[in-house]
Amino acid sequence: MRVLIVFATREGHTHRIADHIAEAVRRRGYEPHVVDAAATGDDFDLGGHAAAILAASVHLGTHEREMKRFIRQHREALQSMPSAFISVSMSAVRAADPT
């Protein structure tokens, strides 16, 4: 089974998280396909993927525009397969840090 992992990032943290997810997917016997949302065009095809995991960072209260575009373009396909969305926020980490 091929699992699509799409990420959107500004500083690279979410890309590292996507790579970590891909390794976890691989350890479970599935084939991960990691893609930067910014590199997907109008002709990107979700066919051949049995599931999708999307990960996007949050800046100034909103997710990356590339991820929002990707979701709008592929909404029907994403709704027809198992999928998950991971929201990455460094401000939440900072807020939890007592130092």
SVG drawing of the C-alpha trace seen along z (x, -y; Angstrom):
<svg xmlns="http://www.w3.org/2000/svg" viewBox="-15 -36 29 41">
<polyline fill="none" stroke="black" stroke-width="0.4" points="0.0,0.0 1.4,-3.4 0.8,-6.3 1.0,-9.9 2.7,-12.3 2.3,-15.9 4.0,-18.7 4.1,-22.5 6.8,-24.4 8.6,-27.7 11.5,-26.8 11.9,-23.1 10.5,-21.7 7.4,-20.2 9.6,-18.6 11.5,-16.8 8.3,-15.7 7.1,-14.4 10.3,-12.4 9.8,-11.0 6.3,-10.0 7.5,-8.3 10.0,-6.2 7.2,-5.1 5.0,-4.2 7.9,-2.3 8.5,-0.3 4.9,0.8 5.4,2.3 3.9,-0.5 5.5,-2.5 5.6,-6.2 5.6,-8.9 6.7,-12.3 5.8,-15.4 6.2,-19.1 2.9,-20.8 4.7,-23.7 6.0,-21.3 2.6,-19.9 1.0,-21.3 -2.5,-21.2 -1.8,-17.8 -0.8,-16.1 -2.6,-12.8 -3.5,-11.1 -4.3,-7.9 -2.2,-5.0 -2.2,-6.1 -4.3,-4.2 -4.1,-6.9 -2.9,-10.4 -1.2,-12.2 -1.0,-16.0 1.3,-18.2 1.4,-22.0 2.9,-24.6 1.0,-27.5 2.3,-31.0 0.3,-34.0 -2.7,-31.9 -3.0,-30.3 -1.7,-27.2 0.7,-27.5 -1.0,-28.7 0.4,-25.8 -1.3,-23.3 -4.6,-25.2 -4.3,-25.2 -3.5,-21.4 -6.5,-20.6 -8.9,-22.7 -7.6,-21.1 -7.8,-17.5 -10.7,-17.7 -12.8,-15.0 -9.9,-12.5 -8.9,-13.2 -12.4,-12.6 -12.6,-9.3 -9.5,-7.8 -8.3,-7.4 -6.5,-10.7 -5.1,-12.7 -4.0,-16.3 -1.2,-17.3 -1.0,-21.0 2.5,-22.0 2.8,-25.1 6.0,-26.1 4.2,-28.8 2.3,-26.0 5.7,-24.5 6.9,-27.9 3.8,-28.5 4.3,-25.1 7.9,-25.8 8.2,-27.2 11.6,-28.8"/>
</svg>
